[in-house]
Amino acid sequence: MRLTAERIRVACRHLRTRDPVMRAMIDKVGPFTLRFNDDRFAMLVRSIISQQISTTAATRIRDRLIERAGDEGVTAEWIARRDPDELRAVGLSSQKTTYLLDLADKVRSGDIELRTIGRLSDERIIEMLTRVRGIGVWTAQMFLIFSLGRPDVFPHGDLGIRVSIRDRYGLADLPDMKTGLTIAAPWRPYATVASWYCWRMLEAEPKPRP
């Protein structure tokens, strides 16, 4: 199931009714405007590139990779034909080069079938994607949210969401998993929409901490 315009409207009504803190976030941020990335392979490549580096650095590497691929585009077939040195030349680390080659190999072999992956459950998709070197649960959850548009994903380990929950729900410290899941329970089955509002609140009304 994918988030549609109607489901988003239902989700926002649900969140406003079930959680007064979330209602205040929705009022502050405004309409839900997330646009999904339908290029599933590109989304995974982007996630791997972005690990543990700044957004600016990740964008620079991604742009170089796209430029090098040219009209063919950054596909599994194109990545698989690259010599590791060529990938490192755009700024990828040796580790991330290995990750991208492993992803390309699993997609080309059919071990990961991106064309039909949307037919699977969230849990099955996470299990499948985490077979790839360099893809953990968080990266798989980002794929569920930003590429497949799944409605009920709560990435409880995401630092931004933990910071937003701490600040908006009056916690002294960042929430652990149990606390995060307890706070997110009323959001179900629209945790994706609530998570997006948590991220946007960090931009709309940042709260500096000592």
Secondary structure as a PSIPRED ss2 file (coil, helix, strand):
# PSIPRED VFORMAT (PSIPRED V4.0)

   1 M C   1.000  0.000  0.000
   2 R C   1.000  0.000  0.000
   3 L C   1.000  0.000  0.000
   4 T C   1.000  0.000  0.000
   5 A H   0.000  1.000  0.000
   6 E H   0.000  1.000  0.000
   7 R H   0.000  1.000  0.000
   8 I H   0.000  1.000  0.000
   9 R H   0.000  1.000  0.000
  10 V H   0.000  1.000  0.000
  11 A H   0.000  1.000  0.000
  12 C H   0.000  1.000  0.000
  13 R H   0.000  1.000  0.000
  14 H H   0.000  1.000  0.000
  15 L H   0.000  1.000  0.000
  16 R H   0.000  1.000  0.000
  17 T H   0.000  1.000  0.000
  18 R H   0.000  1.000  0.000
  19 D C   1.000  0.000  0.000
  20 P H   0.000  1.000  0.000
  21 V H   0.000  1.000  0.000
  22 M H   0.000  1.000  0.000
  23 R H   0.000  1.000  0.000
  24 A H   0.000  1.000  0.000
  25 M H   0.000  1.000  0.000
  26 I H   0.000  1.000  0.000
  27 D H   0.000  1.000  0.000
  28 K H   0.000  1.000  0.000
  29 V H   0.000  1.000  0.000
  30 G C   1.000  0.000  0.000
  31 P C   1.000  0.000  0.000
  32 F C   1.000  0.000  0.000
  33 T C   1.000  0.000  0.000
  34 L C   1.000  0.000  0.000
  35 R C   1.000  0.000  0.000
  36 F C   1.000  0.000  0.000
  37 N C   1.000  0.000  0.000
  38 D C   1.000  0.000  0.000
  39 D C   1.000  0.000  0.000
  40 R H   0.000  1.000  0.000
  41 F H   0.000  1.000  0.000
  42 A H   0.000  1.000  0.000
  43 M H   0.000  1.000  0.000
  44 L H   0.000  1.000  0.000
  45 V H   0.000  1.000  0.000
  46 R H   0.000  1.000  0.000
  47 S H   0.000  1.000  0.000
  48 I H   0.000  1.000  0.000
  49 I H   0.000  1.000  0.000
  50 S H   0.000  1.000  0.000
  51 Q C   1.000  0.000  0.000
  52 Q C   1.000  0.000  0.000
  53 I C   1.000  0.000  0.000
  54 S C   1.000  0.000  0.000
  55 T H   0.000  1.000  0.000
  56 T H   0.000  1.000  0.000
  57 A H   0.000  1.000  0.000
  58 A H   0.000  1.000  0.000
  59 T H   0.000  1.000  0.000
  60 R H   0.000  1.000  0.000
  61 I H   0.000  1.000  0.000
  62 R H   0.000  1.000  0.000
  63 D H   0.000  1.000  0.000
  64 R H   0.000  1.000  0.000
  65 L H   0.000  1.000  0.000
  66 I H   0.000  1.000  0.000
  67 E H   0.000  1.000  0.000
  68 R H   0.000  1.000  0.000
  69 A H   0.000  1.000  0.000
  70 G H   0.000  1.000  0.000
  71 D H   0.000  1.000  0.000
  72 E H   0.000  1.000  0.000
  73 G C   1.000  0.000  0.000
  74 V C   1.000  0.000  0.000
  75 T C   1.000  0.000  0.000
  76 A H   0.000  1.000  0.000
  77 E H   0.000  1.000  0.000
  78 W H   0.000  1.000  0.000
  79 I H   0.000  1.000  0.000
  80 A H   0.000  1.000  0.000
  81 R C   1.000  0.000  0.000
  82 R C   1.000  0.000  0.000
  83 D C   1.000  0.000  0.000
  84 P H   0.000  1.000  0.000
  85 D H   0.000  1.000  0.000
  86 E H   0.000  1.000  0.000
  87 L H   0.000  1.000  0.000
  88 R H   0.000  1.000  0.000
  89 A C   1.000  0.000  0.000
  90 V C   1.000  0.000  0.000
  91 G C   1.000  0.000  0.000
  92 L C   1.000  0.000  0.000
  93 S C   1.000  0.000  0.000
  94 S H   0.000  1.000  0.000
  95 Q H   0.000  1.000  0.000
  96 K H   0.000  1.000  0.000
  97 T H   0.000  1.000  0.000
  98 T H   0.000  1.000  0.000
  99 Y H   0.000  1.000  0.000
 100 L H   0.000  1.000  0.000
 101 L H   0.000  1.000  0.000
 102 D H   0.000  1.000  0.000
 103 L H   0.000  1.000  0.000
 104 A H   0.000  1.000  0.000
 105 D H   0.000  1.000  0.000
 106 K H   0.000  1.000  0.000
 107 V H   0.000  1.000  0.000
 108 R H   0.000  1.000  0.000
 109 S H   0.000  1.000  0.000
 110 G C   1.000  0.000  0.000
 111 D C   1.000  0.000  0.000
 112 I C   1.000  0.000  0.000
 113 E C   1.000  0.000  0.000
 114 L C   1.000  0.000  0.000
 115 R C   1.000  0.000  0.000
 116 T C   1.000  0.000  0.000
 117 I H   0.000  1.000  0.000
 118 G H   0.000  1.000  0.000
 119 R H   0.000  1.000  0.000
 120 L C   1.000  0.000  0.000
 121 S C   1.000  0.000  0.000
 122 D H   0.000  1.000  0.000
 123 E H   0.000  1.000  0.000
 124 R H   0.000  1.000  0.000
 125 I H   0.000  1.000  0.000
 126 I H   0.000  1.000  0.000
 127 E H   0.000  1.000  0.000
 128 M H   0.000  1.000  0.000
 129 L H   0.000  1.000  0.000
 130 T C   1.000  0.000  0.000
 131 R C   1.000  0.000  0.000
 132 V C   1.000  0.000  0.000
 133 R C   1.000  0.000  0.000
 134 G C   1.000  0.000  0.000
 135 I C   1.000  0.000  0.000
 136 G C   1.000  0.000  0.000
 137 V H   0.000  1.000  0.000
 138 W H   0.000  1.000  0.000
 139 T H   0.000  1.000  0.000
 140 A H   0.000  1.000  0.000
 141 Q H   0.000  1.000  0.000
 142 M H   0.000  1.000  0.000
 143 F H   0.000  1.000  0.000
 144 L H   0.000  1.000  0.000
 145 I H   0.000  1.000  0.000
 146 F H   0.000  1.000  0.000
 147 S C   1.000  0.000  0.000
 148 L C   1.000  0.000  0.000
 149 G C   1.000  0.000  0.000
 150 R C   1.000  0.000  0.000
 151 P C   1.000  0.000  0.000
 152 D C   1.000  0.000  0.000
 153 V C   1.000  0.000  0.000
 154 F C   1.000  0.000  0.000
 155 P C   1.000  0.000  0.000
 156 H C   1.000  0.000  0.000
 157 G C   1.000  0.000  0.000
 158 D C   1.000  0.000  0.000
 159 L H   0.000  1.000  0.000
 160 G H   0.000  1.000  0.000
 161 I H   0.000  1.000  0.000
 162 R H   0.000  1.000  0.000
 163 V H   0.000  1.000  0.000
 164 S H   0.000  1.000  0.000
 165 I H   0.000  1.000  0.000
 166 R H   0.000  1.000  0.000
 167 D H   0.000  1.000  0.000
 168 R H   0.000  1.000  0.000
 169 Y C   1.000  0.000  0.000
 170 G C   1.000  0.000  0.000
 171 L C   1.000  0.000  0.000
 172 A C   1.000  0.000  0.000
 173 D C   1.000  0.000  0.000
 174 L C   1.000  0.000  0.000
 175 P C   1.000  0.000  0.000
 176 D C   1.000  0.000  0.000
 177 M H   0.000  1.000  0.000
 178 K H   0.000  1.000  0.000
 179 T H   0.000  1.000  0.000
 180 G H   0.000  1.000  0.000
 181 L H   0.000  1.000  0.000
 182 T H   0.000  1.000  0.000
 183 I H   0.000  1.000  0.000
 184 A H   0.000  1.000  0.000
 185 A H   0.000  1.000  0.000
 186 P H   0.000  1.000  0.000
 187 W H   0.000  1.000  0.000
 188 R C   1.000  0.000  0.000
 189 P C   1.000  0.000  0.000
 190 Y C   1.000  0.000  0.000
 191 A H   0.000  1.000  0.000
 192 T H   0.000  1.000  0.000
 193 V H   0.000  1.000  0.000
 194 A H   0.000  1.000  0.000
 195 S H   0.000  1.000  0.000
 196 W H   0.000  1.000  0.000
 197 Y H   0.000  1.000  0.000
 198 C H   0.000  1.000  0.000
 199 W H   0.000  1.000  0.000
 200 R H   0.000  1.000  0.000
 201 M H   0.000  1.000  0.000
 202 L H   0.000  1.000  0.000
 203 E H   0.000  1.000  0.000
 204 A H   0.000  1.000  0.000
 205 E C   1.000  0.000  0.000
 206 P C   1.000  0.000  0.000
 207 K C   1.000  0.000  0.000
 208 P C   1.000  0.000  0.000
 209 R C   1.000  0.000  0.000
 210 P C   1.000  0.000  0.000
